Structure formats: structure tokens, C-alpha cells
Amino acid sequence: MNLERLPRVRLAHLPTPLEPLERLSAALAGPGGGPDIWIKRDDCTGLATGGNKARKLEYLMGAALECGAEAVATQGATQSNHARQTAAAAARLGLECHVLLENRTGFTDRDYAENGNVLLDRLCGAVVHRCPPRDDMEAALAELVAGLPGGADRVYAIPGGGSNAIGATGYANAAAELVEQTDAMGLGVDAIVLASGSAGTHAGMVTGLLGAGSRIPVYGVSVRAESAPQEARVLGLARETAAHIGLPGTVDAAVIRVDDRFVGPGYGVPAESTVEAVRTMAELEGILLDPVYTGKTFAGLLGMIREGAFRSGERVVFLHTGGSSALFAYPGWFEAKRAQAA
Ligand SMILES: *Cc1c(COP(=O)(O)O)cnc(C)c1O
């Protein structure tokens, strides 16, 4: 694995911290103990409140600049964290930015439509375009780019979630960073739990671990798709990423695992377990998760622990991929619970 030869612009605060969650681990331990939960703070990458897209954008913006692009365009759901971080990266690099936001949830309230990430998209100077739900959002993005001055010659299109082989390389790099950190700490890790959405994070992590010679199992928690199609998508992208970064051999399908039980009503719609997970992390650790991705992912980890998936003392790393800005677009879901009497 040689990432040095790929175009990259430094945008993220790296390495992100890897920290133990002691109160959470103690609270979740049963009579026979429980796993030690660690958190990889990719919510602290910077770029307008942080998150996983910062790592992908280092390589995507590197490619855009290499093409001589003067503008970038991308697409996502209305409350896309990817759109927000793309807007921030473009601002930092002096590029014009267009974001195409799909109303995937059908929510029409003002907070969802305008607060949270949308407020930050605009604050960073992005031009916001909207569209109703569409099956092929990449085609919608291509149409948008074609209609902008200079078209694709001037405007670099970044796929939704930044999830192509170029973007996923950011997570191959994150895997190398994590292995370096755990080696330096002498920390043996038994599992990594992460969100599986547009798949770049999951695919990049799996590919990077392979490149680093690590055998840590990765558990993806789906935020949208059913397990089988999501596993196929992650595997396809992992193989493309392996080729992109020059990894010999192929990615084995057996290392791709996706759990689809925590999606709830659908993409971008919190389940009861999502709200519980967001509250638990905030109340026990003062760390903010989000209603669309990390809340569902952490609900998945809570579910695995309750099912006894981990032995006492096993170490599990929860990858915090960011997204807390979206909390402000979902205020009704997280109204303060009455304080419990001490
Ligand atoms: C985009 C996103 C994810 C999912 O990452 P993918 O690479 O799209 O699978 C997870 N968490 C947050 C906060 C995100 O914004």
C-alpha cells in the first residue's frame, strides 16, 4: 500500500484521538463484565464541525486541483454532512461549490430544510440546489454540472458521500493511522464498529486494514440498505480501492459484514433505538452522536453488546464519523428528557 504518490491536500486534523470510554463501558457491563469500548474521534477532523468526509475530501480535492477545477459539485440528502464538509473544503481552497440536496426523508419542517448542515452549507458559501427524491442521484448531479458555466471542464463532480475509490482512500489511510496508534499504545483491538452508508468509510477501512496486515474484524451497521446489497456495494468499492492504491491480491468477501437491523423506518429517520443511543452517549460521555448515522451505528453496538457478541475485556473501537450538526435539524426528536431525581 503506497498512498504517498496520490494527489492529496491536507484538510483534516490528523491523527484523530483514540480514547477509552470508561463510564460507558462500566455502565454497559453485565454481571460477567463487558467489552472495553474505545472511540476513534473522527468527529474531530475539523472542516466546519468535523466528520468522516474530511478524510475523503483530502484525496478528492487533491484530484480536483490536479484537474485544474475551479469549482466542485456534489450531492446528498438535505442534511448531508458530506455536502457541508465539501462546502467547507471548497471555501478553504477558494473553489466555487454547488451542492444538490435531495429531500430523501420527505420532511418539510423548517429545521430540517434550513437548519443544521444546510445552514452551514450556506455559511461556507455553497450554492444550494434542491431536488425531490430520485433513483439516480449521480445522474442528477451530472445534469447539474452540465448546466453550470464551463460544465465538467470547469466543475469537478464529487459523488454522493465522496464514495469512490479516490475518496475511500481517505479511510485506507485512516486504517493505517489506527493501526499505528494501537501499536504505539500496545492496544490489541478485537473489533471495529462503523457506519455503512455510501460505503466509502467501510470499504476504505477494510482495504486499509488489509494493506496494513491487520486482521481486526470490521462490523458495518447499515443506515439505509439491506445487508446483502450493502455488502455487495462495500465489497465492490473495497476492490476498486485496493486497485487504486496498488494493493496486491483481492479483498475477500468474507471480511465484509453488514448488520441492517438498526436502520429503523428508513434513511434519515431516527428509530427509537437511535434516540436512545444518542442520549446514552451524551449522558455518559458528553459526546454528541447524530440522528442519521452514528446514532444508528451506536445502537448497533449496543445491540451487539446486549446479545453477548463480545467477551469481558475484549476491546471494541467505535468509529465516530461525526454528524452532530444534524442534531439541530431534528430538535423534536431529542427534546430534553425530564431530569431524574438523584
Ligand atoms: C457519510 C457519513 C457516514 C457514512 O459514511 P459512508 O462512507 O457514506 O458509508 C457515517 N457517519 C456520518 C456522520 C456521515 O456523515
The ligand as an ORCA input file, in Angstrom:
! r2SCAN-3c Opt
* xyz 0 1
  C     -21.451      9.954      5.484
  C     -21.466      9.589      6.908
  C     -21.316      8.260      7.334
  C     -21.281      7.104      6.384
  O     -20.084      7.015      5.683
  P     -20.107      6.366      4.241
  O     -18.713      6.453      3.799
  O     -21.062      7.180      3.432
  O     -20.591      4.971      4.371
  C     -21.247      7.996      8.674
  N     -21.363      8.973      9.580
  C     -21.540     10.257      9.223
  C     -21.696     11.253     10.286
  C     -21.586     10.607      7.867
  O     -21.777     11.878      7.537
*
